[in-house]
Amino acid sequence: MSAASNRSKADQDPATWLPPAVGYRCQYVTDWVADKMRWGLTIDATERHALADRVGRCSNMPITVTLAR
């Protein structure tokens, strides 16, 4: 991720920002879900809807979660 891209993201979630590289979006979203699950983080309704929509477009993309200890 470039510095400019990272600045444009700021602290947004996938409901309001996705990587400009379309080919990386599925990986980004599945990593986001895995991190949320790993650390037991909450999501709001808008984020949940965006994640469900985006993950639904990522056929056969596994989400691998390593639980925090």
N, C-alpha and C positions, 0 to 999 in steps of 0.2 A: 504494500500500500504506500502510495507516495505521501509526502508531507501535506500537500494540498488536499488530497483525498481524505487524509486523517483529520485535518482541520474541519473539512466540510461535514464530517460525521459528528464531531463533537461528542456529546453524550446521548445521541439519539439511538432509539431501538429500531428493529426492522420494520416497524409500522411507519416510520418516517424517513428511513435511510436504508439504502441497499448499495452494495459496491457498484461502481460504474461499469466494471467488467461483468457483463451479463453471465458469462460462463462460470463465474465464481460465486454467484448468488446462492445456489443450492448448498454449496459447502459452507458458506457464511451462515446461512439460516440453520442448518443442522448443527453446526458448531455452537451457535447461540443457544439452541434448545438443550444441547448436551451440557453446556456450562450452567444454564439455569437449573437443570435437574441435578447436576453434580453438587452444587452448593445449596440446593433447596431454596432458590430465590423465587420470589413471587413475580407474577406478570399481571398487568391490568387487562381489561376487556379488549381494548384497542390492539394491544400487542398480541394477545391471544388470537384474535381474528386474523391479523396480518400473518402471524406464524402459521396458522392452520391453512390459510390460503396459499402461502408460498410453499410450505412443505408438500401440500397436495400437488403442486406442479413439479416436484422433484421425484419422479418415479424411480423406485429401486435405489434410493439414496439412503443408506443405513445411518441411524443415529446411534453412535457408540458412547455410552456414559460410563465413566469411571467414578464411582462414588468417593467423595472426600472422606477422609478418616478423621 
